[in-house]
Amino acid sequence: MINPMSTAIISRLCGAGSLILALATPGLAFSDTQGFWADACIQQLAQRGIVGGYPDGRFRPGQPISRVQVWVALSSGLNLRPTQSPEVVLRQLYQDAASIPDYARSGVAAASEQQLVVNYPDVSLLRPNQLASRADVAASLCQGLRLAAIPSQYIAGYVPPVATQPQTASLPQGTQVIARSGSQRVILAPQDRLPLTLTVVQEVRDTQGRLLIPAGSTIQGEMRPGSGGSQFVAQQITLRGRTLPLDAISQPVRRTQEVSERSLRPILPGALVGTAAAALIAGVSGDRRIEAGEVLAGTVAGAAAGLNWGRKPEKVLRDFGIGAGLGAAVGGLSGDRRVTATEVLGGAVLGAVVGGAADRRQLREVIVLEPGTDLVLTLNQPLGVPLP
């Protein structure tokens, strides 16, 4: 039994003399549509007796029909009317809207609004005055009768579904993450702050067993004074190519070494040395050979302020001037004649740091973080992690 609405559509199409529809035995499989892009639709229509093939068992999907008449017939058979101006709809959807005949503009707009226009291969080019293939007609009928799924990229007016937010899982406050320092030794004064990157060495899973932090993820943060030593304060974590904010802190590192010991000198090459630590080593131990490349700039001003608290202003200014002169002299000593104002200022502040360290003889120790040290970070806030 053929759906009466289907009969109305088909009769209008046939009345236009545009389509040969021989009613076929339901379930007939055509020999020339297997692997064809519209095969599923053709088979569905054939099984319902809406379209048929030729006596030789072929459907001949490439046989043409006027394209624009197909959608006009669909709109007429389904009694469709556009809900807004046809001109607005057609201009939004088709690059060649101007070539649609006047008599067809309302029908094509109504069919487009209902997502009945199946337009292969480029959905934005309607080509209204070209001939359509039997496959095009079958696909449009199939879409109009909702008989089978059509690839969405070929449906005019198709609106992709709104992307859903990725699911996330949460690690609660107090979760511990074990991360390891790099291959460089880190030397800090008690007041030093030093940027550092750690690597997660043990994967972290939630209570459901889902892997949230893979081993090998990196954590960026800095070493800061705290709890009678120095602590790593995490700022962000990079995992699976995503960087997320992270609020976590490590246990304190309290291993110290006397800067007056000559054994300190061999551990300096290749180490990351905090600015205040460099000043202490130079001012207290007399080791003036600390290379600038070993000292991470950026904390020197804070170190200068801390070390010179309570000193007489004239002494601070004296050391500041000496440091500035030393900064300018670097060019003469090293052959680098391009010493910048920043380097001179850096030398000035470093001079104040050295002077402060030299005046405060009680500051004789530095904190040492050995290469490959494991630090246990504890989350201060829950961490939301997108699931893969």
N, C-alpha and C positions, 0 to 999 in steps of 0.2 A: 504494500500500500504506500503510495507516494503522498507525502505531506502536501495538503492543499496549498500552503504558502509556497512550497517548492514548485508546485505545478504552475502557480501564477508567475513565478520568476522565470521558469523555463519557457512558458508559453510566450512571454514577452520577448525573451531572447530569440526564440525560434521565429516569432512573428516578424522580427527585424531581418530575417533571412541570413542571420549571421552565424548560426550554429547548427551542426548536424548532431542530434541527440537520438540515438537509437537505444530504446530501453533494453537493458541487458539482463541476463540471469544474475541474481544476487550472488556475490561471492566469486564472480569471474575475475581472474587475474590476467592482466594484459602482458603480452610477451615483450612489449617495447617500453615499459615504464619502470622496470626494476632498476634501482640506483638513480632514478630521475629525481630532481629536487622536489617535485610536487607529487611523487608517487603515493604517499600516504593519503593525500586529499583525493586523488583520482580513485583510489581503491575504495575509500569511504563512500564517495558518491555513487560509484558503481554498485556497491553492495546494497545501497538503498534504492537502486533503480533510477537514480536521478540522471546519470550519464551512462552511456554505453560505448562500446567499441565497434569495430568493423568486423565483418564476417571472418576475416583472416585471423582474428584474435588480437589484433593490434588496436591501440587507442589513438595512435598518431598524435602525440601531444604537441607536435610542432605546427599543426595545421592552424592557420590564422583566423582571427575574427577582429572586428573593429574594437579597439580598446575602450574608447570612451562610451560606446554603446553598452558595454558590459555593466559599467557602474550606474549608468542611467537606468538600465533595466532592473538592477538590484534595488536601487532606491525606490523605483516605481512599484516593484513587486512587494516590497516590505513597507510601502507607504511612509517612507522616510522624508523628513523635511529638515533643513539645516536650522540649528538653534541660534545662529548668529549670521552676520552678513557673509554670503558666499565669497565675496571678494577678500574679506579678511582671512577666512579659512584657507582659501587657495593660495594667496600670497605667502602665508606663513609656511605652507607645506611644500610647495612645488616651485622649482626654479623656472619652469616653463609654463606658469599659470596663464600667461597672456595668450597662449595658443589653444586654450580650451574653448571650444565653440560656445556661443552664447546660450544655445538651447540646453547645453549639458552642464552649465556651471552650477546650478542649484543642486542637481542630482549628484554630481561628483563631490560637492562640498558636504552634502548630507551623508553620503557613503564614507567619506573621509572621517567625518566626526565619529561615526560608529565603528571606525577601524575595519572597514570592509574592503578597502583598496589594498590589494596585495600587489606590490610593485617590484618586480625583479628585473635587473640586479641592483639598480640604484633607486632607492625609495624616494629621492627628491626630484627625480626626472620622470614626469608622468607620461610623456610621449603620447598625448591623447589621440592624435590623428594617425598614429601608426596602427598596423594590424596587431591584434593580440593572438597569442597561441591558444590552443585548446587547454594547455596546461594552465595558462593565466586565468582562463575562465573557470576551470575546475577549482583552482585555489581560491578565487574570489567567492564562488558559491560555497565552498567548504567553510570559509571564514564567516560568511553571512549566516550559514546554518549551524555554526559552531560544532562542526563534525570532527575536526582534528586540529591539532596544534600547528600553527604556521610559524616558521622562524621569525622572531620579532623584528629582525633587521629589515624584513621585506614588507612590513605593515606600515602604511602611511598613517601618520598621526599617533603612532605608538609612543607611549611615555614609559621609559624604563622605570622599574620600581625604585622607590627611595632606598638608598643604601642604608642598611642597618648599622648601628654602631657596633664595633667589634666587642665581643664579650670579654670581660675582665675578671680576674680573680684577685683576691687581696691577701697580702701577708700582714698579720696583725702586729701591732706595736709589741716590741720585746723579741721579735724574731731575730735570730743571730745568723750572720753571714760571715763565713771565713774567707778572707782575702789575703793575698800575699804581695809584699813589696817587690820592686824590680831588682835588677842586677847591680844597682849602684848603692853604695853605702850612703846613709843620710846622717849628716852631722848638724846638730841644732844647738843654739843657746837656749836657756830656759824661756826666754821671751820671744823666740823666733816663731814665725809663721811661714810655712813653705808648701807651695802647691805640690801635689803628689798624685800618682795614679796607681791603683792596686788592681790585681787580677783575682777574680773569684776562683777558688781552688776546689770548692765542694758545692755541688748543685743543691738548690733549695726547692723543696716541693711543699705544696699546701696539704691540708688535712685530708684531701681527697686523692692525694698522690699525684697531682698534676705538676709537671715541671714548670716552675715559674722563673727561676734564675738559673740558667745553665752554667756549668763550669766554663771558665774562659771569658765570662762577661767582665767588663772593666768598670771600675768605680773611680770617679774623679772627686777630688776634695783637697784638703790641705792639713798639714800637721800644725797644731795649735797648742799653746800652753794649757795645761789642765791637770788636776789631780796629782800635783807634785811631780810632774814630768811633762811629757808631750803626748797629745792624743790626735788620732786621725779623725777629722770631721768630714763625713761624706756629704757631697752636694748633688751629685747626679750619677746615674748608672746607665751604661749602654749595654743592651742585650737584644739579640736577634735584629740588629740594625736599628733599634729604637733607643732614644735617649730619654730617660725619665728622671724627674727630680727625686732625690733621695735624702732623707734626714736620718742619719745614723752616726754613731760615735764608737770609737774603739776603746779597748782597755788602755790605760796609760803606759807609755814606754818610759822606764826610769833608769835604764842602763846608762851610766855616766862614765866619763873619762877625764882625768886631770889634764888640763891644757898645758901644764908645766912639764909633763912627761915628754921626753924626746921620742918616745914610741908613738906619739900621736902623728908625727910627720909622715911616716910611711903610709898611713891610711888615708891621707888627704887626696892624692892623685886619683882622678876619676870619680870622686865623691860629690854628692850634692851637698853643698855647704850653705847653711843659712847665713844671711848677711851679718847678723849679730854674732853668730858663731865665728865667722871669719874675722870680725873685729876683735873678739875676745882672744882668739888664737894669736893674732898679730900683736895685740896690745899687751897680753900677759906673758906669752911664751917667747915673744921676740921673733917669731917666724914671720918674716915679711914676704915670703915667696908664694903666698896663696894666689893662684891664678884667678883672674877675673872671670874666666869661663866656668870656674867651679862654683862661683857664688851666684845664687839666684837673686836678682835685683827685685825691688818692689817692697821689701820690708825694712829697708835700711832707715827710712825716716822714723818709723815707729821704734826701731831699736835705738836710734839716737835719742829720741825723747825719753825712753825708759831709762837708759843708762845715765843720762845727764840730769835726771830729776834731782833737784836740790843742790846741784853744783853752782859755783860762782859764775855769773854771766861772762866775766872776762875770760875764764878758762874755756868755756864752751866756744866763745867767739874765736879764741886763739886756735883751738883745735879745728874749728870750721875753716879758718883761713889756711892753716897748714894743709888740710885735706884738699882744699881747692887748688893750692899750688901743686900738690902731688898729682892731682888729676890732670892738670895742664902739662906737667912734666912727663907724663906717660908717653906723650908723643915723641919727646926728645930721646927718651930712654929706649923706646921700642922701634923707633923709626917711623911710627905712624904719625904723620903730620896732620891727620884729619880729625883730631880730637874735637868733639862737639861740646856745646855748652852744657848739654845733658851730662856728659861725662865729667865735666868740671864740677857741676853741681853735685853729682853722685860722689865724687871724690871729697867734696867739702863735707857732706853729711857723714860719709864714712870716717872722715877725720874726727868728727865729733863723737862718733861711736867708739873709735879706738881710744880717744882721750877719756871718754867715760869709763870704758872697760879698764884702762890703765889706772884710773883713780880709784876704782872700786875693786881692790885686790881680792875681795872675798868672792868675786865671780870668777872662779878658776875651773869650772867644770862645763863640759858640753854633753849633750845627750846624743847617743849613737844608736841608730837603727840599722842593724846589719842587713846585708842583701838577703832576699828571700825570706824575710821574717813574716810569719803568719799573724795577722791581726784579726781579732774577733769583733765584728761590728754588730752593734745592737740597734735595731730600729727604734727611733724616738717617735715616729709616726707610722701609721699603716701605709703599705706600699701597694698601690693598684697596678697590676701587670696585665696587659692585653694578652689573651690566649692566642696561640698560633692557629 
